């Protein structure tokens, strides 16, 4: 008797994300990679904060799957991402101001 092993791909759900922890995720196959953290959990939902390219809060159902959970990121790395993005945004803003004159 042969036993066949099923290769199952289990996708993470938003309910599996830990509060006050940073993650790089892709919500669906057409979205960009986002830096997010869980700021509140209810019985049925999670409130996430997306940090890049701009800070935005949004709700997801706990059982809703994440297309791609790329990695958990420590606070120091998350701060580096934010600093890099802030620097690029400030440079673009300065170039825009200079071009207006």
SEFI-616882 format. One record per residue (C-alpha): x, y, z; residue in one letter. Coordinates in steps of 0.5 Angstrom, whole numbers, plus 2048, in hexadecimal, padded with zeros to 3 digits. Layout:
N
SITE   c1   c2   c3  type
SITE    X    Y    Z     A
...
% end
This chain:
101
SITE   c1   c2   c3  type
SITE  800  800  800     X
SITE  803  807  7FE     X
SITE  802  80D  802     X
SITE  801  813  7FE     X
SITE  803  81A  802     X
SITE  7FF  820  800     X
SITE  803  826  7FF     X
SITE  7FF  82B  802     X
SITE  801  833  802     X
SITE  7FE  836  808     X
SITE  7FD  83D  807     X
SITE  7FD  842  80E     X
SITE  7F7  845  810     X
SITE  7F7  84C  813     X
SITE  7F5  849  819     X
SITE  7FC  846  81A     X
SITE  7FF  84D  81A     X
SITE  802  84F  821     X
SITE  800  856  824     X
SITE  806  85B  824     X
SITE  80A  857  81F     X
SITE  80C  859  818     X
SITE  80B  855  812     X
SITE  80D  856  80B     X
SITE  806  853  807     X
SITE  803  853  800     X
SITE  7FB  853  801     X
SITE  7FA  850  7FA     X
SITE  7FD  84F  7F4     X
SITE  7FD  856  7F1     X
SITE  7FF  85A  7F7     X
SITE  805  85C  7F9     X
SITE  809  85A  7FF     X
SITE  807  85E  805     X
SITE  80A  85F  80C     X
SITE  805  85D  811     X
SITE  803  85C  818     X
SITE  7FD  85A  81C     X
SITE  7FB  860  821     X
SITE  7F4  85C  823     X
SITE  7F1  856  823     X
SITE  7E9  855  824     X
SITE  7E6  84E  824     X
SITE  7E5  84E  81D     X
SITE  7EA  853  81A     X
SITE  7F1  856  81A     X
SITE  7F2  85D  819     X
SITE  7F9  85E  816     X
SITE  7FD  864  815     X
SITE  801  865  80E     X
SITE  807  869  80E     X
SITE  809  86A  807     X
SITE  808  86D  803     X
SITE  804  871  807     X
SITE  801  86F  80E     X
SITE  7FA  86C  80D     X
SITE  7F6  868  812     X
SITE  7F1  863  810     X
SITE  7ED  85D  812     X
SITE  7ED  856  810     X
SITE  7E9  850  812     X
SITE  7EE  84B  816     X
SITE  7EC  845  812     X
SITE  7EE  849  80B     X
SITE  7F4  846  808     X
SITE  7FB  84A  807     X
SITE  7FD  849  800     X
SITE  804  849  802     X
SITE  807  84A  809     X
SITE  80E  84C  807     X
SITE  811  84C  80E     X
SITE  811  84F  815     X
SITE  815  855  816     X
SITE  818  858  81C     X
SITE  817  85F  81E     X
SITE  81E  861  81C     X
SITE  81D  85F  815     X
SITE  816  862  815     X
SITE  819  869  817     X
SITE  81E  868  812     X
SITE  819  867  80C     X
SITE  815  86D  80F     X
SITE  81B  871  80F     X
SITE  81D  86F  808     X
SITE  816  871  805     X
SITE  816  877  809     X
SITE  81D  879  806     X
SITE  81A  878  7FF     X
SITE  814  87C  800     X
SITE  817  882  803     X
SITE  81C  882  7FD     X
SITE  816  881  7F8     X
SITE  813  887  7FB     X
SITE  819  88B  7FB     X
SITE  81A  88A  7F4     X
SITE  813  88C  7F3     X
SITE  813  892  7F6     X
SITE  81A  894  7F3     X
SITE  816  893  7EC     X
SITE  810  897  7ED     X
SITE  815  89E  7EE     X
% end
